[in-house]
Amino acid sequence: MSAGLKPGITNLVAGQSGAGKSTLTQILRKTNPGYSGLVRVAAEAPTAISPQHYVSHVD
């Protein structure tokens, strides 16, 4: 899966069953620390961002 989400607009994640929608949501919510691959939020890995800074970028 590859996606570029832009700040300030509503983004839709759609796909077939098993495509990774729930996994992506878990990664962005920081509830799936065991993922493999590359995920960046504001140029940082979700696990490297402080909770306060992270919340300011993820709505």
N, CA, C, O and CB atoms as a CASP TS submission, in Angstrom:
PFRMAT TS
TARGET T0000
AUTHOR 0000-0000-0000
METHOD Language model
MODEL 1
PARENT N/A
ATOM      1  N   MET     1       0.840  -1.153   0.000  1.00  0.00           N
ATOM      2  CA  MET     1       0.000   0.000   0.000  1.00  0.00           C
ATOM      3  C   MET     1       0.892   1.224   0.000  1.00  0.00           C
ATOM      4  O   MET     1       1.900   1.265   0.705  1.00  0.00           O
ATOM      5  CB  MET     1      -0.959  -0.007   1.198  1.00  0.00           C
ATOM      6  N   SER     2       0.528   2.206  -0.778  1.00  0.00           N
ATOM      7  CA  SER     2       1.235   3.480  -0.802  1.00  0.00           C
ATOM      8  C   SER     2       0.195   4.586  -0.799  1.00  0.00           C
ATOM      9  O   SER     2      -0.764   4.540  -1.569  1.00  0.00           O
ATOM     10  CB  SER     2       2.181   3.592  -2.043  1.00  0.00           C
ATOM     11  N   ALA     3       0.375   5.567   0.052  1.00  0.00           N
ATOM     12  CA  ALA     3      -0.591   6.657   0.137  1.00  0.00           C
ATOM     13  C   ALA     3       0.122   7.939   0.516  1.00  0.00           C
ATOM     14  O   ALA     3       1.095   7.928   1.271  1.00  0.00           O
ATOM     15  CB  ALA     3      -1.703   6.333   1.156  1.00  0.00           C
ATOM     16  N   GLY     4      -0.362   9.017  -0.005  1.00  0.00           N
ATOM     17  CA  GLY     4       0.112  10.336   0.385  1.00  0.00           C
ATOM     18  C   GLY     4      -1.076  11.120   0.900  1.00  0.00           C
ATOM     19  O   GLY     4      -1.932  11.535   0.119  1.00  0.00           O
ATOM     20  N   LEU     5      -1.139  11.325   2.195  1.00  0.00           N
ATOM     21  CA  LEU     5      -2.262  12.021   2.807  1.00  0.00           C
ATOM     22  C   LEU     5      -1.873  13.467   3.046  1.00  0.00           C
ATOM     23  O   LEU     5      -0.794  13.755   3.564  1.00  0.00           O
ATOM     24  CB  LEU     5      -2.693  11.340   4.129  1.00  0.00           C
ATOM     25  N   LYS     6      -2.748  14.359   2.670  1.00  0.00           N
ATOM     26  CA  LYS     6      -2.442  15.785   2.788  1.00  0.00           C
ATOM     27  C   LYS     6      -3.113  16.383   4.016  1.00  0.00           C
ATOM     28  O   LYS     6      -4.260  16.055   4.320  1.00  0.00           O
ATOM     29  CB  LYS     6      -2.885  16.537   1.527  1.00  0.00           C
ATOM     30  N   PRO     7      -2.406  17.255   4.720  1.00  0.00           N
ATOM     31  CA  PRO     7      -2.984  17.875   5.915  1.00  0.00           C
ATOM     32  C   PRO     7      -4.096  18.849   5.548  1.00  0.00           C
ATOM     33  O   PRO     7      -4.074  19.471   4.486  1.00  0.00           O
ATOM     34  CB  PRO     7      -1.902  18.598   6.719  1.00  0.00           C
ATOM     35  N   GLY     8      -5.059  18.965   6.442  1.00  0.00           N
ATOM     36  CA  GLY     8      -6.112  19.944   6.267  1.00  0.00           C
ATOM     37  C   GLY     8      -7.280  19.492   5.419  1.00  0.00           C
ATOM     38  O   GLY     8      -8.245  20.238   5.255  1.00  0.00           O
ATOM     39  N   ILE     9      -7.217  18.288   4.875  1.00  0.00           N
ATOM     40  CA  ILE     9      -8.335  17.772   4.093  1.00  0.00           C
ATOM     41  C   ILE     9      -8.685  16.377   4.601  1.00  0.00           C
ATOM     42  O   ILE     9      -7.848  15.690   5.185  1.00  0.00           O
ATOM     43  CB  ILE     9      -7.993  17.743   2.570  1.00  0.00           C
ATOM     44  N   THR    10      -9.923  15.971   4.373  1.00  0.00           N
ATOM     45  CA  THR    10     -10.352  14.634   4.747  1.00  0.00           C
ATOM     46  C   THR    10      -9.855  13.650   3.707  1.00  0.00           C
ATOM     47  O   THR    10     -10.028  13.867   2.507  1.00  0.00           O
ATOM     48  CB  THR    10     -11.889  14.557   4.889  1.00  0.00           C
ATOM     49  N   ASN    11      -9.242  12.576   4.160  1.00  0.00           N
ATOM     50  CA  ASN    11      -8.716  11.543   3.269  1.00  0.00           C
ATOM     51  C   ASN    11      -9.512  10.268   3.471  1.00  0.00           C
ATOM     52  O   ASN    11      -9.925   9.958   4.589  1.00  0.00           O
ATOM     53  CB  ASN    11      -7.203  11.295   3.524  1.00  0.00           C
ATOM     54  N   LEU    12      -9.728   9.531   2.400  1.00  0.00           N
ATOM     55  CA  LEU    12     -10.454   8.271   2.440  1.00  0.00           C
ATOM     56  C   LEU    12      -9.490   7.133   2.159  1.00  0.00           C
ATOM     57  O   LEU    12      -8.719   7.180   1.201  1.00  0.00           O
ATOM     58  CB  LEU    12     -11.619   8.268   1.426  1.00  0.00           C
ATOM     59  N   VAL    13      -9.539   6.115   2.999  1.00  0.00           N
ATOM     60  CA  VAL    13      -8.752   4.905   2.764  1.00  0.00           C
ATOM     61  C   VAL    13      -9.755   3.810   2.431  1.00  0.00           C
ATOM     62  O   VAL    13     -10.587   3.449   3.263  1.00  0.00           O
ATOM     63  CB  VAL    13      -7.849   4.521   4.020  1.00  0.00           C
ATOM     64  N   ALA    14      -9.675   3.288   1.225  1.00  0.00           N
ATOM     65  CA  ALA    14     -10.612   2.262   0.766  1.00  0.00           C
ATOM     66  C   ALA    14      -9.837   1.117   0.148  1.00  0.00           C
ATOM     67  O   ALA    14      -8.737   1.308  -0.369  1.00  0.00           O
ATOM     68  CB  ALA    14     -11.626   2.843  -0.249  1.00  0.00           C
ATOM     69  N   GLY    15     -10.408  -0.061   0.203  1.00  0.00           N
ATOM     70  CA  GLY    15      -9.775  -1.216  -0.411  1.00  0.00           C
ATOM     71  C   GLY    15     -10.512  -2.490  -0.062  1.00  0.00           C
ATOM     72  O   GLY    15     -11.412  -2.502   0.778  1.00  0.00           O
ATOM     73  N   GLN    16     -10.115  -3.552  -0.718  1.00  0.00           N
ATOM     74  CA  GLN    16     -10.726  -4.848  -0.483  1.00  0.00           C
ATOM     75  C   GLN    16     -10.367  -5.359   0.904  1.00  0.00           C
ATOM     76  O   GLN    16      -9.445  -4.864   1.552  1.00  0.00           O
ATOM     77  CB  GLN    16     -10.288  -5.851  -1.552  1.00  0.00           C
ATOM     78  N   SER    17     -11.111  -6.351   1.338  1.00  0.00           N
ATOM     79  CA  SER    17     -10.821  -7.016   2.598  1.00  0.00           C
ATOM     80  C   SER    17      -9.397  -7.559   2.563  1.00  0.00           C
ATOM     81  O   SER    17      -8.997  -8.211   1.598  1.00  0.00           O
ATOM     82  CB  SER    17     -11.839  -8.151   2.873  1.00  0.00           C
ATOM     83  N   GLY    18      -8.643  -7.289   3.608  1.00  0.00           N
ATOM     84  CA  GLY    18      -7.264  -7.770   3.680  1.00  0.00           C
ATOM     85  C   GLY    18      -6.242  -6.851   3.046  1.00  0.00           C
ATOM     86  O   GLY    18      -5.060  -7.189   2.996  1.00  0.00           O
ATOM     87  N   ALA    19      -6.672  -5.690   2.557  1.00  0.00           N
ATOM     88  CA  ALA    19      -5.754  -4.768   1.883  1.00  0.00           C
ATOM     89  C   ALA    19      -4.854  -4.007   2.851  1.00  0.00           C
ATOM     90  O   ALA    19      -3.814  -3.490   2.444  1.00  0.00           O
ATOM     91  CB  ALA    19      -6.538  -3.785   1.052  1.00  0.00           C
ATOM     92  N   GLY    20      -5.238  -3.930   4.128  1.00  0.00           N
ATOM     93  CA  GLY    20      -4.403  -3.252   5.112  1.00  0.00           C
ATOM     94  C   GLY    20      -4.995  -1.990   5.699  1.00  0.00           C
ATOM     95  O   GLY    20      -4.289  -1.234   6.368  1.00  0.00           O
ATOM     96  N   LYS    21      -6.277  -1.742   5.465  1.00  0.00           N
ATOM     97  CA  LYS    21      -6.904  -0.525   5.983  1.00  0.00           C
ATOM     98  C   LYS    21      -6.854  -0.461   7.507  1.00  0.00           C
ATOM     99  O   LYS    21      -6.457   0.553   8.080  1.00  0.00           O
ATOM    100  CB  LYS    21      -8.349  -0.440   5.512  1.00  0.00           C
ATOM    101  N   SER    22      -7.254  -1.534   8.147  1.00  0.00           N
ATOM    102  CA  SER    22      -7.250  -1.562   9.619  1.00  0.00           C
ATOM    103  C   SER    22      -5.835  -1.503  10.166  1.00  0.00           C
ATOM    104  O   SER    22      -5.585  -0.844  11.175  1.00  0.00           O
ATOM    105  CB  SER    22      -7.954  -2.824  10.137  1.00  0.00           C
ATOM    106  N   THR    23      -4.915  -2.179   9.513  1.00  0.00           N
ATOM    107  CA  THR    23      -3.517  -2.149   9.947  1.00  0.00           C
ATOM    108  C   THR    23      -2.958  -0.740   9.840  1.00  0.00           C
ATOM    109  O   THR    23      -2.263  -0.285  10.748  1.00  0.00           O
ATOM    110  CB  THR    23      -2.666  -3.121   9.113  1.00  0.00           C
ATOM    111  N   LEU    24      -3.245  -0.044   8.753  1.00  0.00           N
ATOM    112  CA  LEU    24      -2.793   1.341   8.601  1.00  0.00           C
ATOM    113  C   LEU    24      -3.352   2.209   9.722  1.00  0.00           C
ATOM    114  O   LEU    24      -2.629   3.014  10.309  1.00  0.00           O
ATOM    115  CB  LEU    24      -3.217   1.905   7.229  1.00  0.00           C
ATOM    116  N   THR    25      -4.630   2.045  10.015  1.00  0.00           N
ATOM    117  CA  THR    25      -5.242   2.817  11.096  1.00  0.00           C
ATOM    118  C   THR    25      -4.568   2.514  12.428  1.00  0.00           C
ATOM    119  O   THR    25      -4.318   3.427  13.215  1.00  0.00           O
ATOM    120  CB  THR    25      -6.744   2.521  11.184  1.00  0.00           C
ATOM    121  N   GLN    26      -4.272   1.242  12.691  1.00  0.00           N
ATOM    122  CA  GLN    26      -3.589   0.866  13.931  1.00  0.00           C
ATOM    123  C   GLN    26      -2.198   1.492  14.007  1.00  0.00           C
ATOM    124  O   GLN    26      -1.782   1.957  15.068  1.00  0.00           O
ATOM    125  CB  GLN    26      -3.484  -0.661  14.041  1.00  0.00           C
ATOM    126  N   ILE    27      -1.490   1.504  12.905  1.00  0.00           N
ATOM    127  CA  ILE    27      -0.149   2.100  12.884  1.00  0.00           C
ATOM    128  C   ILE    27      -0.239   3.594  13.168  1.00  0.00           C
ATOM    129  O   ILE    27       0.540   4.124  13.960  1.00  0.00           O
ATOM    130  CB  ILE    27       0.544   1.852  11.520  1.00  0.00           C
ATOM    131  N   LEU    28      -1.180   4.273  12.529  1.00  0.00           N
ATOM    132  CA  LEU    28      -1.323   5.713  12.737  1.00  0.00           C
ATOM    133  C   LEU    28      -1.793   6.035  14.152  1.00  0.00           C
ATOM    134  O   LEU    28      -1.473   7.098  14.682  1.00  0.00           O
ATOM    135  CB  LEU    28      -2.298   6.297  11.722  1.00  0.00           C
ATOM    136  N   ARG    29      -2.549   5.129  14.766  1.00  0.00           N
ATOM    137  CA  ARG    29      -2.991   5.321  16.147  1.00  0.00           C
ATOM    138  C   ARG    29      -1.952   4.845  17.151  1.00  0.00           C
ATOM    139  O   ARG    29      -2.150   4.962  18.360  1.00  0.00           O
ATOM    140  CB  ARG    29      -4.300   4.592  16.382  1.00  0.00           C
ATOM    141  N   LYS    30      -0.841   4.308  16.647  1.00  0.00           N
ATOM    142  CA  LYS    30       0.259   3.819  17.479  1.00  0.00           C
ATOM    143  C   LYS    30      -0.157   2.632  18.343  1.00  0.00           C
ATOM    144  O   LYS    30       0.320   2.481  19.468  1.00  0.00           O
ATOM    145  CB  LYS    30       0.781   4.939  18.365  1.00  0.00           C
ATOM    146  N   THR    31      -1.054   1.785  17.813  1.00  0.00           N
ATOM    147  CA  THR    31      -1.485   0.592  18.535  1.00  0.00           C
ATOM    148  C   THR    31      -0.973  -0.681  17.869  1.00  0.00           C
ATOM    149  O   THR    31      -1.363  -1.779  18.265  1.00  0.00           O
ATOM    150  CB  THR    31      -3.005   0.554  18.630  1.00  0.00           C
ATOM    151  N   ASN    32      -0.111  -0.554  16.870  1.00  0.00           N
ATOM    152  CA  ASN    32       0.482  -1.708  16.188  1.00  0.00           C
ATOM    153  C   ASN    32       1.973  -1.443  15.999  1.00  0.00           C
ATOM    154  O   ASN    32       2.410  -1.131  14.892  1.00  0.00           O
ATOM    155  CB  ASN    32      -0.218  -1.980  14.807  1.00  0.00           C
ATOM    156  N   PRO    33       2.760  -1.564  17.077  1.00  0.00           N
ATOM    157  CA  PRO    33       4.187  -1.250  16.969  1.00  0.00           C
ATOM    158  C   PRO    33       5.000  -2.305  16.223  1.00  0.00           C
ATOM    159  O   PRO    33       6.162  -2.059  15.901  1.00  0.00           O
ATOM    160  CB  PRO    33       4.761  -1.070  18.339  1.00  0.00           C
ATOM    161  N   GLY    34       4.419  -3.480  15.937  1.00  0.00           N
ATOM    162  CA  GLY    34       5.178  -4.559  15.322  1.00  0.00           C
ATOM    163  C   GLY    34       5.087  -4.621  13.807  1.00  0.00           C
ATOM    164  O   GLY    34       5.349  -5.674  13.224  1.00  0.00           O
ATOM    165  N   TYR    35       4.727  -3.536  13.158  1.00  0.00           N
ATOM    166  CA  TYR    35       4.584  -3.545  11.703  1.00  0.00           C
ATOM    167  C   TYR    35       5.949  -3.510  11.024  1.00  0.00           C
ATOM    168  O   TYR    35       6.950  -3.133  11.632  1.00  0.00           O
ATOM    169  CB  TYR    35       3.733  -2.356  11.241  1.00  0.00           C
ATOM    170  N   SER    36       5.971  -3.905   9.768  1.00  0.00           N
ATOM    171  CA  SER    36       7.189  -3.750   8.971  1.00  0.00           C
ATOM    172  C   SER    36       6.854  -2.855   7.793  1.00  0.00           C
ATOM    173  O   SER    36       5.728  -2.861   7.297  1.00  0.00           O
ATOM    174  CB  SER    36       7.754  -5.137   8.489  1.00  0.00           C
ATOM    175  N   GLY    37       7.812  -2.106   7.361  1.00  0.00           N
ATOM    176  CA  GLY    37       7.590  -1.175   6.264  1.00  0.00           C
ATOM    177  C   GLY    37       7.951   0.235   6.693  1.00  0.00           C
ATOM    178  O   GLY    37       8.532   0.441   7.758  1.00  0.00           O
ATOM    179  N   LEU    38       7.609   1.185   5.873  1.00  0.00           N
ATOM    180  CA  LEU    38       7.965   2.579   6.119  1.00  0.00           C
ATOM    181  C   LEU    38       6.701   3.418   6.248  1.00  0.00           C
ATOM    182  O   LEU    38       5.904   3.503   5.314  1.00  0.00           O
ATOM    183  CB  LEU    38       8.865   3.125   4.988  1.00  0.00           C
ATOM    184  N   VAL    39       6.526   4.030   7.399  1.00  0.00           N
ATOM    185  CA  VAL    39       5.405   4.929   7.648  1.00  0.00           C
ATOM    186  C   VAL    39       5.993   6.211   8.204  1.00  0.00           C
ATOM    187  O   VAL    39       6.818   6.173   9.116  1.00  0.00           O
ATOM    188  CB  VAL    39       4.347   4.298   8.635  1.00  0.00           C
ATOM    189  N   ARG    40       5.577   7.337   7.665  1.00  0.00           N
ATOM    190  CA  ARG    40       6.073   8.628   8.135  1.00  0.00           C
ATOM    191  C   ARG    40       4.899   9.574   8.359  1.00  0.00           C
ATOM    192  O   ARG    40       3.977   9.646   7.547  1.00  0.00           O
ATOM    193  CB  ARG    40       7.079   9.235   7.125  1.00  0.00           C
ATOM    194  N   VAL    41       4.949  10.297   9.471  1.00  0.00           N
ATOM    195  CA  VAL    41       3.993  11.351   9.783  1.00  0.00           C
ATOM    196  C   VAL    41       4.822  12.589  10.039  1.00  0.00           C
ATOM    197  O   VAL    41       5.633  12.613  10.965  1.00  0.00           O
ATOM    198  CB  VAL    41       3.069  10.987  11.020  1.00  0.00           C
ATOM    199  N   ALA    42       4.632  13.612   9.236  1.00  0.00           N
ATOM    200  CA  ALA    42       5.439  14.832   9.342  1.00  0.00           C
ATOM    201  C   ALA    42       6.926  14.479   9.289  1.00  0.00           C
ATOM    202  O   ALA    42       7.723  15.010  10.063  1.00  0.00           O
ATOM    203  CB  ALA    42       5.110  15.599  10.655  1.00  0.00           C
ATOM    204  N   ALA    43       7.293  13.583   8.373  1.00  0.00           N
ATOM    205  CA  ALA    43       8.669  13.147   8.105  1.00  0.00           C
ATOM    206  C   ALA    43       9.287  12.313   9.222  1.00  0.00           C
ATOM    207  O   ALA    43      10.493  12.068   9.199  1.00  0.00           O
ATOM    208  CB  ALA    43       9.531  14.344   7.860  1.00  0.00           C
ATOM    209  N   GLU    44       8.497  11.872  10.197  1.00  0.00           N
ATOM    210  CA  GLU    44       9.003  11.067  11.311  1.00  0.00           C
ATOM    211  C   GLU    44       8.241   9.752  11.395  1.00  0.00           C
ATOM    212  O   GLU    44       7.086   9.667  10.978  1.00  0.00           O
ATOM    213  CB  GLU    44       8.889  11.842  12.644  1.00  0.00           C
ATOM    214  N   ALA    45       8.894   8.727  11.936  1.00  0.00           N
ATOM    215  CA  ALA    45       8.204   7.470  12.221  1.00  0.00           C
ATOM    216  C   ALA    45       7.203   7.725  13.344  1.00  0.00           C
ATOM    217  O   ALA    45       7.528   8.438  14.293  1.00  0.00           O
ATOM    218  CB  ALA    45       9.220   6.333  12.612  1.00  0.00           C
ATOM    219  N   PRO    46       5.993   7.165  13.266  1.00  0.00           N
ATOM    220  CA  PRO    46       5.007   7.398  14.327  1.00  0.00           C
ATOM    221  C   PRO    46       5.533   7.092  15.722  1.00  0.00           C
ATOM    222  O   PRO    46       5.178   7.787  16.674  1.00  0.00           O
ATOM    223  CB  PRO    46       3.783   6.569  14.072  1.00  0.00           C
ATOM    224  N   THR    47       6.370   6.072  15.865  1.00  0.00           N
ATOM    225  CA  THR    47       6.890   5.715  17.185  1.00  0.00           C
ATOM    226  C   THR    47       7.918   6.710  17.709  1.00  0.00           C
ATOM    227  O   THR    47       8.211   6.710  18.904  1.00  0.00           O
ATOM    228  CB  THR    47       7.506   4.343  17.135  1.00  0.00           C
ATOM    229  N   ALA    48       8.471   7.558  16.846  1.00  0.00           N
ATOM    230  CA  ALA    48       9.500   8.510  17.260  1.00  0.00           C
ATOM    231  C   ALA    48       8.929   9.874  17.649  1.00  0.00           C
ATOM    232  O   ALA    48       9.665  10.743  18.115  1.00  0.00           O
ATOM    233  CB  ALA    48      10.506   8.685  16.150  1.00  0.00           C
ATOM    234  N   ILE    49       7.644  10.062  17.464  1.00  0.00           N
ATOM    235  CA  ILE    49       7.022  11.363  17.723  1.00  0.00           C
ATOM    236  C   ILE    49       6.416  11.369  19.123  1.00  0.00           C
ATOM    237  O   ILE    49       5.775  10.400  19.529  1.00  0.00           O
ATOM    238  CB  ILE    49       5.936  11.683  16.655  1.00  0.00           C
ATOM    239  N   SER    50       6.618  12.453  19.856  1.00  0.00           N
ATOM    240  CA  SER    50       6.015  12.567  21.180  1.00  0.00           C
ATOM    241  C   SER    50       4.496  12.593  21.024  1.00  0.00           C
ATOM    242  O   SER    50       3.990  13.068  20.007  1.00  0.00           O
ATOM    243  CB  SER    50       6.524  13.845  21.925  1.00  0.00           C
ATOM    244  N   PRO    51       3.767  12.090  22.013  1.00  0.00           N
ATOM    245  CA  PRO    51       2.305  12.083  21.901  1.00  0.00           C
ATOM    246  C   PRO    51       1.713  13.462  21.633  1.00  0.00           C
ATOM    247  O   PRO    51       0.766  13.577  20.854  1.00  0.00           O
ATOM    248  CB  PRO    51       1.704  11.524  23.158  1.00  0.00           C
ATOM    249  N   GLN    52       2.240  14.498  22.251  1.00  0.00           N
ATOM    250  CA  GLN    52       1.710  15.845  22.051  1.00  0.00           C
ATOM    251  C   GLN    52       1.917  16.309  20.608  1.00  0.00           C
ATOM    252  O   GLN    52       1.000  16.852  19.991  1.00  0.00           O
ATOM    253  CB  GLN    52       2.377  16.829  23.023  1.00  0.00           C
ATOM    254  N   HIS    53       3.110  16.098  20.077  1.00  0.00           N
ATOM    255  CA  HIS    53       3.400  16.500  18.698  1.00  0.00           C
ATOM    256  C   HIS    53       2.592  15.655  17.720  1.00  0.00           C
ATOM    257  O   HIS    53       2.081  16.167  16.723  1.00  0.00           O
ATOM    258  CB  HIS    53       4.910  16.371  18.398  1.00  0.00           C
ATOM    259  N   TYR    54       2.479  14.372  18.005  1.00  0.00           N
ATOM    260  CA  TYR    54       1.760  13.450  17.126  1.00  0.00           C
ATOM    261  C   TYR    54       0.296  13.858  16.993  1.00  0.00           C
ATOM    262  O   TYR    54      -0.240  13.908  15.886  1.00  0.00           O
ATOM    263  CB  TYR    54       1.862  12.013  17.656  1.00  0.00           C
ATOM    264  N   VAL    55      -0.350  14.151  18.123  1.00  0.00           N
ATOM    265  CA  VAL    55      -1.763  14.526  18.102  1.00  0.00           C
ATOM    266  C   VAL    55      -1.980  15.793  17.289  1.00  0.00           C
ATOM    267  O   VAL    55      -3.039  15.962  16.685  1.00  0.00           O
ATOM    268  CB  VAL    55      -2.287  14.722  19.525  1.00  0.00           C
ATOM    269  N   SER    56      -1.004  16.676  17.264  1.00  0.00           N
ATOM    270  CA  SER    56      -1.158  17.907  16.488  1.00  0.00           C
ATOM    271  C   SER    56      -1.126  17.647  14.985  1.00  0.00           C
ATOM    272  O   SER    56      -1.526  18.512  14.206  1.00  0.00           O
ATOM    273  CB  SER    56      -0.068  18.897  16.860  1.00  0.00           C
ATOM    274  N   HIS    57      -0.653  16.460  14.557  1.00  0.00           N
ATOM    275  CA  HIS    57      -0.585  16.127  13.133  1.00  0.00           C
ATOM    276  C   HIS    57      -1.607  15.089  12.695  1.00  0.00           C
ATOM    277  O   HIS    57      -1.878  14.962  11.501  1.00  0.00           O
ATOM    278  CB  HIS    57       0.781  15.633  12.801  1.00  0.00           C
ATOM    279  N   VAL    58      -2.175  14.351  13.629  1.00  0.00           N
ATOM    280  CA  VAL    58      -3.147  13.303  13.300  1.00  0.00           C
ATOM    281  C   VAL    58      -4.464  13.671  13.939  1.00  0.00           C
ATOM    282  O   VAL    58      -4.542  13.881  15.150  1.00  0.00           O
ATOM    283  CB  VAL    58      -2.667  11.895  13.779  1.00  0.00           C
ATOM    284  N   ASP    59      -5.486  13.747  13.132  1.00  0.00           N
ATOM    285  CA  ASP    59      -6.798  14.155  13.623  1.00  0.00           C
ATOM    286  C   ASP    59      -7.753  12.990  13.622  1.00  0.00           C
ATOM    287  O   ASP    59      -8.913  13.142  14.005  1.00  0.00           O
ATOM    288  CB  ASP    59      -7.361  15.291  12.785  1.00  0.00           C
TER
END
